[in-house]
Amino acid sequence: MFIHLTFDLRRYLLRHDWSLAIDAILAYDETINQEWLRNLLNQWNKTHDIKTILDGTISYRRSIEVDLLRGLQKHGEKNLIGALSSIPRNTRLLYLHAYQSMIWNKIVSRRLTTYGTDILIGDLYINDIINDNQVCYVTEENQNQIQLEQIVLPLPGYDIKYPLNDIHSWYRDLLNEDGINIDQMKYHVKDYSLPGGYRQFIVRPGQVEYRLVYYYNINDDPLQSDYDRLTNHENSS
């Protein structure tokens, strides 16, 4: 089961505010669809009595919240990192990667608004997007030789380059707003260290096939799914 993911949770994990991260995961939310989960979280926030909650008095199922409660029961409040490790690793990484993507999306939107599709001195580019992982800087000498689809923007992390122009300060400012130091994204617990990465600023699609579909009744469904085609064939046979 996937929990009600919040922006605050991602930020707390990257700031290593383990207690606040746990509180965010176990926060009561009346909009949660599952009644048993609402009851469990309500009981937790009222009593913090893990033993009673997990002894079967309250019905529950396997969930991220229950995994975390079991982790707290096992590790106690003195080892909150250990308690959080009870949540599947892929889920914990998803929280962090979602934050990276959010920052990247904001940077891309601002860059398009500010500079459009101009290639700037200090931008990052890759010679061969498919076969080459070497990231270089745009300079006055090579600016006219770079194609727009070669430009990349980093996902924030400790092992990447940032553009050598004002876009670097945009990253720094966004992270600072969330209490995250752009120069201290490496942590001794590997799961909470983000090396970063790169994504293309603009992707030019290739090998695209298309067809024009005409219809005259607004209530018609002009595009049939595979299932529709299969069932129509079965009905006609």
N, C-alpha and C positions, 0 to 999 in steps of 0.2 A: 504494500500500500504506500502511496506517495503522500507525504504530509503537506499541510498548508505552508508552502514555501514563502518566506518573507525576505524582503531586501535586508532588513536588519540582521537576520541570521547570517547571511553571506558576509556582511560587513563585520560582525562580531568574530566570525571564524578567522578572517584575514587579519584582524587586530589582535587575535589570540585572547579575546575576552571569553574564556571558556564558560564561565558561570552565566553570562548574559546569553551566550549561544544556546545553552541548555534550557534556560528560561524561555527563549523564543520558540524552541521546538515543543516544549511542554506547555505552552500558553493555552489557556482555554479560549475557544472561539465558538460562539453559538451558531456560526454558519457552517460548521463541519457537518457533513451529511450523515455520517455514521453515528447513530445514537449511542452505541456502546463506547465509542471513542470520546464523545462529548462527556459522558458520565465519568469515564476514567480520568480525563484531564481535569474535570471539575473537582473530583475527589482529590487528585494530586495537589491542585492549587489550594484546596482548603486545608489539607492535613499534612502533606508531604510524608505520608505514612506508606512507604514502598511495600513493606511486608504485608500489610492488610490489603493493599491494592492488588498485589500479585498472588495472593494466596487462594484466589478463586472466589472471594466474596463478591467481587465485581466481575462480570463476564467481560472477556476481552479476546482479541485475536492477535495474530502475528502482525506487527506494524513497526514502523520506525520508532514511534513513541514508546512502545512496549520494549523494544530492543534497548532503547536508551535507559529506561527504568531498570531493566535487568543489569545494565552496565553500572548504573549508580549503586545498585544493591551489591554488586560484586566488588567494585573498586572504592566505593565511598566518596565523600566529598573532597578528600585530599588528593584524589587522582582523577580529575575531571577529563583529562585527555584520554585516559584509559576508558572511562565511561563512554565518551563520545566514540571511541573505537568500536564499541558494540554495534554501532550503526554500520551497515555495509559500506565498504570503502568506496565503491562506485557512486553511491549516493552522496557521500561526503565530498567527493571530488566534483560531483555535479553542482553542488552549491558554489564552490569556488570558481569553476569554469563559467557558471552563469554570471557571476560578477564580472569576470574578465570580458565576457561577451557584451555585457551591458556598457562597460566603459568603452569598448571598441566601437559600439554602435553610436554612442554619443560623440566620439571623436570624428567618426566618418560623417555624421550629420553636420557637425560644425564645420568640418573641412569643406564639404560641398557647399554649404551656405556662404562661407567666407571666401573660398578660392575657386569654387566651381571645379572644373576638371583640369585646371592648370597644373603643370608639373613644376614643383618648387625646388630651388637649390636647398640641399639638406634633406630632401625626401629620401626614403629608403626604396630600393628596387632590387629585383632578382632578375638575372639575365635570362634564365630558363626556368619558368615557373614549375614545370613538371620534373625536370632532371637536375636542377641546381638549387642547393639550399644556401648558397653564399649570398649574404645580404650586403649590398654596397650603398654608398651615398651618391646622390645626384650632385654633380658639381657644375660649374660654369662650362667646363670643357666638354662634358658628356650630356648636358641637359637636352640638347636637340636630338640626341640619338636614342633617348629613352621613350618607350611606348607607354601609354597610360596603364595598360593592363599589367605592366611590369611593376608598378608601384605597389608597395605593401605597407600596411600599418600594423604595429605590434599589439599583441595581447599583453597587458602589463605583466612583468615578472622580473626575476633577478638575472636572467641569462639571455637578455635580448638587447638589441640596439634601439635607441629612440631617435626620431628624426632630429637633425641638427638645425632646426628652425623653431618658430614659436609653437609648433604643435607639441613639442616636448613639454613646454610649460603647461599646455592644456591637460596633458596626462597628470602632471604633478599636482595641478590645482584640483582636479577631480578626485584624486586619491586623498589629498589633504582634507577635502571636505568630509570624507568618511573616516578621518583619523588614521589613515594608512600612509606610511612613509615609503615613497617610491624607491628609496635607496636601501630599504630593509625588508625586502620581500622573501628573503631566504630565512628559513626557520629550521631548528635542529630536528623537529619532527617532520619527516619527509612529506607526509600527506598534506601538510599545511604550508609547504613551500611551493611557490609557483615559478617555474623557470620561464614561462611565457612562450610566445610563438608569434607567427605572422599570418596575416590574411590579406588577400588581394583587395586593394581599394576598389577597383572596378573589375568585374569579370565579363569578358566578351564571350557570349555563348557560341558554341560551334556544333556542327552536325545536328542541327535542329530540323525536324520534319514537322510540317503543318498541313492542314487542309481547311478549306472553307465549307462551313455547313450552313445551309439556308433552311429557314422554317418560316411558316406564315401564321401559326397559331401561338399566341403568347403562352398558352398553357402546356404546349408540347415540351418534351425534354429532348433537345436536339442531339445530345451526346449520350449514347447508351454505354453503360458499364459492361464489363465482361459478364457479370451475372445476368444483366438484362438480356444480353445477346444469347446467353446459354439458355435461359428460361424461355425466351421467345422461340428459340429453335426447338426446345422440348415440347412446347405447346403446339407448335405447328406440325410436329411429327406424330 
